[in-house]
Amino acid sequence: MTNETTLVLIPCFSGAPWEPERLTPLAGRPLRTLRLPENLDDIEEYADAVAAQIADLDDFVLVGDSFGAVIALALAVRRPAGLRALVMSGGFAANPISSPVWKTAMRVMGRLRGPLYRQLVLRAHAHRLASPHDGEGQVRWSRADSRRLFLDNTPARSFGARATAALSADYTGRLDDMRVPALILTPSHDVLIGEDAATALRQGIPDAREVVLDRTGHMFRFTHPETYARAVEDFLTGTVERREVAGAAR
């Protein structure tokens, strides 16, 4: 066991582990990342897998990005011992896709394999991930970069299984089970998720605050890693740790 607070970095839909070295404002903190397991089609199973991989930690913060944010939420509402805070970026409590056309498209895309997956599905998904601000951050990013991320890390079966998990997830009825502070990081431009998802999280979690990062898109963890990490660091020092010091002084 360790008494240091470890930031547990939970991957996005691609399943690829984070690159902690890009998060320079968090360089002084213990960071742990992981790769998502393959072919699971239920968020609870992903939460089980994360819980198993951090069983040695007794003091931690869950930091989930996009699909990983939903996994972090699923684990956080269980109130695990040692959880100090939750950070969700580009996440949601329930499937944010309201369009019946896109819901159907996601289900169809999740069943495609081979060249159809590589050429059609991943190009369409990269298009949905893109924003006008992807070239403005610390790391220039393109649709081709998003597609390459999935080509390198996400088998077609896992893409389909995670689509099923995302479409069926619904934690809106459990948001008030949260007992730790939560930071909701929201990009200013996000076609994939939309504004309503962050609003539902902010209004449903008892101790939540939202920070909108101006001129960023859904891939802001990749394009603006320093800006992203600074927002997390400010939350930890300005909200979580200051509150704990004040509580200890009373």
C-alpha positions in Angstrom: 0.0 0.0 0.0 1.0 3.6 -0.5 0.0 6.8 1.4 0.7 9.0 -1.6 -2.3 10.2 -3.7 -2.0 8.5 -7.1 -3.8 9.9 -10.1 -5.3 6.9 -12.0 -5.5 7.8 -15.7 -8.3 5.9 -17.4 -8.1 5.7 -21.2 -10.5 6.9 -23.8 -12.5 4.8 -26.3 -9.3 3.8 -28.1 -8.1 1.9 -25.0 -4.6 3.2 -25.3 -2.7 4.1 -22.1 -2.2 7.8 -21.5 1.2 9.5 -22.1 1.9 10.9 -18.6 5.1 12.6 -19.7 3.0 15.2 -21.7 1.1 16.2 -18.5 3.9 18.4 -17.3 1.9 20.4 -14.6 1.3 17.0 -12.9 4.9 15.8 -13.1 5.4 16.0 -9.3 2.5 13.6 -8.6 2.4 9.8 -8.8 0.6 8.8 -12.0 -0.7 5.4 -13.1 -2.1 4.6 -16.4 -3.4 1.3 -18.0 -4.7 -0.2 -21.1 -8.4 -1.0 -21.4 -9.2 -4.7 -21.6 -10.5 -5.9 -24.9 -14.0 -7.0 -26.0 -15.9 -6.0 -22.9 -19.4 -4.6 -23.7 -20.5 -3.4 -20.3 -19.2 -0.4 -18.3 -19.5 -2.3 -15.0 -17.0 -4.9 -16.4 -14.5 -2.1 -17.3 -15.0 -0.6 -13.8 -14.2 -4.1 -12.3 -11.1 -4.3 -14.4 -9.8 -0.9 -13.2 -10.7 -1.7 -9.6 -8.6 -4.9 -9.9 -5.6 -3.0 -11.3 -5.6 -0.4 -8.5 -6.4 -2.7 -5.6 -2.9 -1.9 -4.1 -3.8 1.9 -3.8 -5.3 3.3 -0.7 -5.3 7.0 -1.7 -6.2 7.9 -5.3 -8.0 10.2 -7.7 -9.8 8.8 -10.7 -9.1 10.7 -13.9 -11.1 9.5 -16.9 -11.2 10.8 -20.4 -14.3 10.4 -22.7 -15.2 6.7 -22.5 -12.8 6.4 -19.6 -14.7 9.1 -17.8 -17.8 6.9 -17.8 -15.7 4.1 -16.4 -14.3 6.4 -13.7 -17.8 7.5 -12.8 -19.0 3.9 -12.6 -16.2 3.1 -10.2 -16.6 6.3 -8.2 -20.3 5.8 -7.4 -19.4 2.6 -5.7 -17.5 4.8 -3.2 -14.3 2.7 -3.1 -12.1 3.2 0.0 -9.3 5.6 -0.8 -11.0 7.6 -3.4 -10.4 11.3 -2.9 -11.7 12.9 -6.0 -13.0 12.3 -9.5 -12.0 14.1 -12.8 -14.1 13.5 -15.9 -13.2 15.1 -19.3 -15.5 14.8 -22.3 -17.6 12.3 -20.4 -21.2 11.6 -19.7 -23.5 9.8 -17.3 -25.8 8.3 -20.0 -25.5 7.8 -23.7 -25.2 11.4 -25.1 -26.2 10.5 -28.7 -29.8 11.6 -29.1 -30.1 11.2 -32.8 -31.8 7.9 -33.8 -29.7 8.0 -37.0 -26.4 8.2 -35.2 -27.4 5.6 -32.6 -28.2 3.2 -35.5 -25.0 4.2 -37.3 -22.9 3.4 -34.2 -24.5 0.0 -33.9 -23.9 -0.8 -37.5 -20.3 0.6 -37.3 -19.6 -1.6 -34.3 -20.3 -4.7 -36.4 -18.1 -3.9 -39.4 -14.7 -5.6 -39.7 -11.7 -5.6 -42.0 -11.3 -2.9 -44.6 -14.8 -1.5 -43.8 -13.7 -0.9 -40.2 -10.3 0.5 -41.1 -11.5 2.7 -44.0 -15.1 3.6 -43.3 -15.7 3.3 -39.5 -12.4 4.9 -38.3 -12.6 7.7 -40.8 -16.2 8.5 -39.8 -15.3 8.3 -36.1 -12.2 10.6 -36.6 -14.6 13.1 -38.3 -16.8 13.1 -35.2 -13.9 13.6 -32.9 -12.4 16.6 -34.8 -12.8 20.3 -33.9 -11.5 23.5 -35.5 -9.1 24.0 -32.6 -7.1 20.7 -32.9 -4.1 22.5 -34.5 -3.9 25.3 -31.9 -2.7 23.4 -28.8 0.7 22.2 -27.5 0.4 19.2 -29.9 -0.9 19.6 -33.4 -3.6 17.0 -34.1 -5.5 15.9 -37.2 -8.2 13.5 -38.2 -5.5 11.2 -39.5 -3.9 11.2 -36.1 -7.2 10.2 -34.5 -7.6 7.4 -37.1 -4.0 6.2 -36.5 -4.7 6.1 -32.7 -7.5 3.6 -33.3 -5.7 1.7 -36.0 -2.8 1.1 -33.6 -4.7 0.3 -30.5 -8.3 -0.7 -31.1 -9.4 -4.0 -32.7 -12.7 -3.9 -34.5 -14.3 -6.2 -32.0 -13.3 -4.0 -29.1 -14.6 -0.9 -31.0 -18.0 -2.6 -31.4 -18.0 -3.9 -27.8 -17.2 -0.4 -26.4 -19.9 1.2 -28.6 -22.4 -1.2 -27.1 -21.2 -0.3 -23.6 -21.4 3.4 -24.3 -24.9 3.2 -25.8 -26.3 1.3 -22.9 -24.6 3.2 -20.0 -26.8 5.1 -17.7 -25.6 6.4 -14.3 -27.9 9.4 -14.1 -29.8 7.8 -11.2 -26.6 7.3 -9.2 -24.9 10.7 -9.5 -26.0 11.7 -6.0 -24.2 8.7 -4.6 -20.9 10.6 -5.1 -19.3 11.6 -1.9 -16.1 13.2 -3.2 -15.4 16.4 -5.1 -15.6 16.1 -8.9 -14.1 18.2 -11.7 -15.9 18.1 -15.1 -13.5 19.3 -17.8 -15.4 20.3 -20.9 -14.0 21.4 -24.3 -15.6 24.4 -25.9 -16.3 22.5 -29.1 -17.5 18.9 -28.9 -19.8 17.5 -31.6 -19.5 14.0 -30.3 -20.7 14.5 -26.8 -22.4 17.9 -26.7 -23.2 20.4 -23.9 -26.1 18.6 -22.2 -23.8 15.7 -21.0 -21.7 18.1 -18.9 -24.7 19.9 -17.6 -26.3 16.6 -16.4 -23.0 15.7 -14.6 -22.7 19.2 -13.0 -26.2 19.3 -11.8 -26.4 15.7 -10.7 -23.1 15.3 -8.7 -23.5 16.9 -5.3 -20.0 18.4 -5.1 -19.1 19.1 -8.8 -17.5 22.0 -10.6 -17.2 22.4 -14.3 -14.3 24.1 -16.2 -14.7 24.8 -19.9 -11.4 25.0 -21.7 -11.7 27.6 -24.4 -10.8 26.8 -28.0 -10.5 23.1 -27.4 -12.3 20.0 -28.9 -13.0 16.5 -27.8 -9.4 15.4 -28.3 -8.1 18.1 -25.9 -6.2 15.7 -23.7 -4.1 15.0 -26.8 -4.0 18.5 -28.3 -3.7 20.6 -25.1 -2.1 18.2 -22.6 -0.4 21.0 -20.6 -3.6 23.1 -20.5 -5.6 20.0 -19.5 -3.1 19.0 -16.8 -3.0 22.5 -15.4 -6.8 22.5 -14.9 -6.5 19.2 -13.0 -3.6 20.4 -10.9 -5.5 23.6 -10.0 -8.5 21.5 -9.0 -6.4 19.3 -6.8 -4.5 22.1 -5.1 -7.3 24.7 -5.0 -10.3 22.5 -4.1 -9.4 19.0 -2.9 -6.3 19.6 -0.9 -7.3 23.0 0.4 -10.6 21.6 1.7 -8.8 18.7 3.4 -6.4 21.1 5.1 -9.3 23.3 6.3 -11.1 20.2 7.5 -8.1 19.0 9.5 -7.8 22.4 11.1 -11.3 22.4 12.5 
